[in-house]
C-alpha cells in the first residue's frame, strides 16, 4: 500500500504579525533555525517518504514560495486550494487530488501542519511510522496526541479510552472525547486526572476510511468529492467553483469529534505548534532581560518591552 505525506501549508499566520503577514505567513519563516518551518517539516519526512510521495497543500499566492523553498518537490505534488475554507475542505481537496492521481489505490495518508516545532525527529518518525502501520491494519482514523506538560489553554485535548490491541510497539487508545481549547481551570483538571493528550493536528488514515468518514459525518462535502476529483483534470476555474461549495469547517469539528473509529497514539518528541510570540520565549534562549533572539534571522523579541524585529525583508519596531 502506498504511503503519502501531505503537508498543510495554507495558513495565514496572523498570530505572528508583524513578522508573519498574509503574503508571507509563519510556515515560510525561519523562526527556530536557519531553515523555514516548511523546510524543517519536509526534512523530517524525507527519511520516511520519497520526495515523490510528499505533497504540499497551499494557496495559490504561496505556490511560488513553496517551490522556492522546496526546489526538489515535483510540481505535480503541489495541491492548490482555490481559497482558504478551513481544514475539512482542504482535506476533501487532498483526497480528491490523490484519487485522481492514483485511481483505484487505497493510500495510507499522513497529514501534517507545516509550522510545528519537533525537537526529536527520530522519535517523531518512529511514532508516525507506528501510526501509519495502525492505519494500514485497522479501519480507523489515527491522530497523534502529545503528552501534556502544563495546563495549556491554547490546544485541544483528547481523552484516551480503552487500549487497542495491534501489532505495533506503540500504545494506542480509542479516542473517547475531544475538548476544544479549555479554560485554565479545566486544563488543570485534565492534567491532574491524567489520560488526556494534546491534539497535535497530525492525522493518519487510509484514503478509503477518511472518504467514508466524510460520507457519514459531512455528507454535503462527500457529495461534491466525485466532481472535485474529476475537476482535478480540468481547469482551475472549474475546480474553484466546486471547492467554494464545500462547507467552511475544520476537520476536527466535522469528523474527528463525531467519528467512533478515532484512535490516538501518544507522542513525546518535543512538539510545539509555535502558535504565539509567547511560545518563542518558552522555546528559545533568553537573556536576563527576557529578550529572545531568533536564530540566524536577526529578529529580537522582548516579552516586557515593545517588539523589535529585523530581517532581510523588513524592520519593524513596536
C-alpha positions in Angstrom: 0.0 0.0 0.0 1.4 3.4 -1.0 2.3 5.8 1.8 1.9 9.5 1.2 2.5 12.6 3.4 0.5 15.8 2.9 1.9 19.0 4.4 -0.7 21.6 5.2 0.9 24.9 4.3 -2.0 27.3 3.6 -2.4 29.0 7.0 -2.1 32.8 7.2 0.0 33.0 10.4 -1.8 36.1 11.7 -0.8 35.5 15.3 2.8 36.3 14.3 2.1 39.7 13.0 4.1 41.9 12.1 6.8 39.4 11.2 4.3 37.0 9.6 2.0 38.6 7.1 -0.8 37.2 4.9 1.5 37.3 1.9 4.4 35.6 3.9 3.0 33.6 6.9 5.0 31.9 9.6 5.4 28.5 7.9 7.7 30.2 5.4 9.8 31.9 8.0 13.0 30.6 9.8 11.6 31.1 13.4 13.6 28.3 15.1 16.6 27.6 12.9 18.2 28.7 9.7 15.5 26.6 7.8 12.0 27.7 7.4 9.2 25.9 9.3 8.1 24.3 6.0 11.7 23.2 5.2 12.1 21.7 8.6 8.8 19.7 8.2 9.8 18.4 4.8 13.3 17.4 6.1 11.7 15.4 9.0 9.7 13.4 6.5 12.3 12.5 3.9 13.8 9.6 5.8 10.3 8.0 5.8 9.0 9.2 2.4 10.5 9.6 -1.1 10.1 13.2 -2.3 7.7 11.9 -4.9 5.4 10.8 -2.1 5.4 14.2 -0.3 2.7 16.7 -1.2 2.2 20.3 -0.1 -1.3 21.8 0.1 -1.3 25.6 0.0 -2.9 28.6 -1.5 -2.2 29.9 -5.0 -0.4 33.0 -3.7 2.0 30.8 -1.7 2.8 28.4 -4.6 5.9 30.2 -5.7 7.2 30.4 -2.1 6.8 26.6 -1.7 8.6 26.0 -5.0 11.4 28.3 -3.9 11.8 26.7 -0.5 11.4 23.1 -1.7 13.0 23.0 -5.1 13.1 19.2 -5.2 9.4 18.9 -4.7 7.8 17.8 -8.0 5.5 20.5 -9.4 2.6 17.9 -9.7 2.9 17.4 -5.9 1.7 21.0 -5.2 -2.1 20.9 -4.4 -3.5 24.4 -4.7 -6.5 25.5 -2.6 -8.6 28.0 -4.6 -9.3 29.8 -1.3 -8.9 29.2 2.4 -12.0 27.3 3.7 -10.6 25.6 6.8 -9.2 22.1 7.2 -12.2 19.9 6.2 -12.4 21.4 2.6 -8.6 21.2 2.5 -8.7 17.5 3.3 -11.6 16.9 0.8 -9.5 18.5 -1.9 -6.4 16.5 -0.9 -8.5 13.2 -1.1 -9.9 14.2 -4.5 -6.5 15.1 -5.9 -4.9 11.8 -4.7 -7.9 9.8 -6.0 -7.3 11.5 -9.4 -3.6 10.9 -9.2 -3.8 7.3 -8.1 -7.1 5.9 -9.3 -8.3 2.7 -7.6 -5.5 2.8 -4.9 -6.1 2.8 -1.2 -3.4 5.0 0.2 -2.1 5.5 3.8 -2.1 9.2 4.1 -0.2 11.2 6.8 -1.5 14.8 7.3 0.9 17.2 9.0 0.9 21.0 9.6 3.8 22.8 8.1 4.5 25.1 11.0 5.2 22.9 14.1 8.4 22.5 16.1 9.7 19.0 16.7 12.9 18.7 18.6 13.3 14.9 18.4 12.8 14.0 14.7 13.9 10.4 15.2 11.3 9.7 17.8 8.7 11.6 15.7 9.4 9.3 12.7 9.1 6.2 14.9 5.7 7.4 16.2 4.5 8.4 12.7 5.6 5.1 11.3 3.6 3.4 14.1 0.5 5.5 13.2 0.8 4.5 9.6 1.0 0.8 10.5 -2.1 1.1 12.7 -4.0 2.9 9.9 -3.0 0.2 7.4 -4.0 -2.6 9.7 -7.4 -1.3 11.0 -10.3 0.8 9.6 -9.5 3.7 11.9 -8.8 7.4 11.9 -5.5 7.9 13.7 -4.3 11.1 15.4 -1.1 11.6 17.4 -1.7 13.1 20.8 1.1 14.8 22.7 1.7 14.2 26.4 0.8 17.4 28.2 3.4 19.2 30.3 1.4 22.2 31.5 -2.2 23.3 31.7 -2.2 24.8 28.2 -5.3 26.6 27.1 -4.3 27.1 23.5 -4.5 23.4 22.5 -7.4 21.0 22.2 -7.4 17.9 24.4 -8.2 14.2 23.7 -9.5 11.9 26.4 -7.9 8.4 26.0 -10.3 5.5 26.1 -9.6 1.7 26.0 -6.3 0.5 24.8 -6.2 -1.1 21.3 -4.6 -4.4 20.6 -2.5 -4.3 17.4 0.9 -5.4 16.1 2.8 -2.1 16.7 5.2 -1.3 19.6 3.4 2.0 20.5 0.4 2.2 22.8 -2.8 3.2 21.0 -6.1 4.1 22.5 -9.6 4.7 21.4 -10.3 8.5 21.4 -13.1 8.9 23.9 -13.7 12.6 23.7 -12.3 15.8 22.1 -12.3 19.1 24.0 -11.6 22.3 22.2 -9.2 24.7 24.0 -10.4 24.6 27.6 -10.1 27.4 30.2 -7.2 27.2 32.6 -9.3 25.6 35.4 -10.4 22.7 33.1 -6.9 22.3 31.7 -5.5 21.9 35.2 -8.2 19.3 35.9 -7.2 17.4 32.7 -3.6 17.5 33.7 -4.4 16.3 37.2 -6.7 13.5 36.2 -4.3 12.1 33.5 -5.4 10.2 30.5 -5.6 13.3 28.4 -3.4 14.3 25.4 -2.9 17.5 23.5 -4.4 17.4 20.0 -1.4 17.9 17.7 -3.3 18.1 14.4 -1.3 15.3 13.0 -3.5 12.7 11.4 -3.0 9.4 9.6 -5.7 7.4 7.8 -6.4 5.3 4.7 -7.9 7.2 1.9 -10.9 4.9 1.9 -11.5 5.4 5.6 -11.5 9.2 5.6 -13.7 9.2 2.5 -16.2 7.0 4.4 -16.0 9.4 7.3 -16.9 12.3 5.0 -19.9 10.3 3.8 -21.1 9.6 7.4 -20.3 12.9 9.1 -20.1 15.6 6.3 -22.3 14.3 3.5 -22.6 17.6 1.8 -18.9 17.6 1.2 -18.8 13.9 0.3 -21.4 14.5 -2.4 -19.1 17.0 -4.1 -16.0 14.9 -3.9 -16.6 12.9 -7.2 -17.0 16.2 -9.1 -14.0 17.6 -7.2 -11.9 14.6 -8.3 -13.0 14.9 -11.9 -12.2 18.7 -11.8 -8.6 18.0 -10.9 -8.1 17.1 -14.6 -9.9 20.2 -15.8 -9.4 23.9 -15.4 -8.7 25.6 -12.1 -11.8 27.7 -12.6 -14.0 24.6 -12.6 -12.2 23.2 -9.5 -12.7 26.5 -7.7 -16.4 26.6 -8.4 -16.8 23.2 -6.8 -14.4 23.9 -3.9 -16.3 27.1 -2.9 -19.5 24.9 -2.4 -17.7 22.9 0.4 -18.8 23.8 3.9 -16.3 26.0 5.8 -15.5 23.9 8.8 -12.5 22.3 10.5 -11.7 18.6 10.2 -11.9 18.3 14.0 -15.5 19.7 14.2 -16.7 18.0 11.0 -15.3 14.5 11.6 -12.9 13.8 14.4 -15.2 14.9 17.2 -18.1 12.8 15.7 -16.5 9.6 14.5 -16.5 6.5 16.6 -13.4 5.0 15.0 -10.8 7.5 16.1 -7.6 6.2 17.7 -4.8 8.2 19.3 -1.2 7.3 19.7 0.7 9.2 22.4 3.7 11.1 21.2 6.6 12.6 23.2 9.0 14.0 20.7 9.4 17.6 21.7 6.4 19.1 19.9 5.1 22.7 19.9 2.8 24.4 17.4 4.7 27.7 17.9 1.4 29.5 17.8 2.2 32.8 19.6 5.1 35.1 20.3 5.0 34.0 23.9 5.7 30.4 22.7 9.0 31.6 21.3 10.0 32.9 24.8 9.3 29.4 26.0 11.2 27.6 23.2 14.3 29.8 22.7 17.0 31.0 25.0 16.5 34.4 26.6 18.9 36.9 28.2 18.4 38.3 31.7 16.0 41.0 30.4 13.8 38.2 28.8 14.8 39.2 25.3 14.8 36.4 22.8 16.8 36.3 19.6 15.6 34.3 16.7 18.4 32.1 15.3 20.1 33.3 12.2 17.5 35.8 11.3 18.4 38.9 13.4 15.0 39.1 15.0 14.7 40.2 18.6 11.6 39.8 20.7 11.1 41.2 24.2 8.3 40.0 26.4 8.5 43.2 28.5 9.2 45.9 26.0 7.9 46.9 22.5 8.9 44.3 19.9 11.9 44.9 17.7 12.2 42.8 14.6 14.9 42.9 12.0 15.4 40.7 8.9 16.4 40.8 5.3 12.7 41.5 4.4 11.7 44.2 6.9 12.4 46.1 10.1 9.6 46.8 12.4 9.6 48.5 15.9 6.6 48.2 18.1 
